[in-house]
Amino acid sequence: MRRRPSDTIPLLTAKWLGTATGVSGAAIVALNLGVVVEGFGLFLISSLLWTAVGWSQREMSLVVLQAAFTAINLVGIYRWFGP
């Protein structure tokens, strides 16, 4: 796969870290390993990284999607630790 001219090293790093943390979070939650909050934490990191990528590339649909995922992940973390 060829690199897009707009993909800088920090942007590529954010994309791959966002992908890795998202997949890892999904695996942790799906496998029910008893560390669900860590899975939500990884999802949150992934969402924030992908929000930054979407913002830097002016992809507003990606920003909106990841902002929604960020809110959902924060709710999940709150419900895990909250009252």
Beta strands, then each sheet from edge to edge (+ up, - down):
end
